[in-house]
Amino acid sequence: MMRDYRAHREAVQGSPHLFFADGYDVHNPGVQLRWEGEQGAGFPVVDSDDPLVFERLLRHAAAADRSTTAT
């Protein structure tokens, strides 16, 4: 994992940041947030979260896997 991170750290926006084999990526899946306070000294405030996001991401990954193996 760390070898992959070092090779692609310019693409990583933070944690969690998920990358899929088909090139799709998502940072903070299912979470909408904003920052309060001054830049560098503030804190994140979660405005909403979507607990179903992980089911959709698993379906996306499975569909992408099928499309790459179905030749």
C-alpha positions as CSV (number, residue, x, y, z in Angstrom):
1,M,0.0,0.0,0.0
2,M,2.7,2.5,0.9
3,R,4.6,1.8,-2.3
4,D,1.4,2.6,-4.3
5,Y,0.9,5.7,-2.2
6,R,4.4,7.0,-2.8
7,A,4.1,6.3,-6.5
8,H,0.8,8.3,-6.8
9,R,0.8,10.7,-3.8
10,E,0.0,13.7,-6.1
11,A,-3.4,12.1,-6.8
12,V,-4.3,11.4,-3.2
13,Q,-6.5,14.1,-1.7
14,G,-6.6,12.7,1.8
15,S,-8.0,9.8,3.7
16,P,-10.1,8.0,2.8
17,H,-9.5,8.3,-1.0
18,L,-10.6,5.2,-2.9
19,F,-9.2,4.3,-6.4
20,F,-10.8,1.7,-8.6
21,A,-9.2,-0.4,-11.4
22,D,-11.3,1.4,-14.0
23,G,-9.8,4.8,-13.1
24,Y,-12.7,6.0,-11.0
25,D,-11.8,7.6,-7.7
26,V,-13.7,9.2,-4.8
27,H,-12.5,11.2,-1.8
28,N,-14.5,11.0,1.4
29,P,-17.2,8.8,-0.1
30,G,-20.7,9.7,1.0
31,V,-19.6,12.6,3.2
32,Q,-20.4,16.2,2.5
33,L,-18.4,18.5,4.8
34,R,-17.2,22.1,5.2
35,W,-14.4,23.7,7.2
36,E,-15.1,26.1,10.0
37,G,-12.5,28.5,11.3
38,E,-9.4,29.9,9.8
39,Q,-7.5,28.0,7.1
40,G,-4.9,25.7,8.7
41,A,-6.5,26.1,12.2
42,G,-10.1,25.2,11.5
43,F,-12.0,21.9,11.8
44,P,-14.3,19.9,9.5
45,V,-18.0,19.9,10.0
46,V,-20.0,17.0,8.5
47,D,-23.1,18.4,6.8
48,S,-24.4,15.0,5.6
49,D,-23.4,11.4,5.1
50,D,-24.8,8.7,2.9
51,P,-24.6,5.2,4.5
52,L,-25.5,3.6,1.2
53,V,-22.5,4.9,-0.6
54,F,-20.5,1.8,0.1
55,E,-23.1,-0.5,-1.5
56,R,-22.9,1.7,-4.6
57,L,-19.1,1.6,-4.6
58,L,-19.1,-2.2,-4.3
59,R,-21.5,-2.4,-7.2
60,H,-19.3,-0.1,-9.2
61,A,-16.2,-2.1,-8.5
62,A,-17.9,-5.4,-9.3
63,A,-19.3,-4.0,-12.6
64,A,-15.8,-2.6,-13.5
65,D,-14.3,-6.0,-12.7
66,R,-16.8,-7.8,-15.0
67,S,-16.1,-5.4,-17.8
68,T,-12.4,-5.9,-17.6
69,T,-12.6,-9.7,-17.4
70,A,-15.3,-10.2,-20.0
71,T,-13.4,-10.4,-23.3
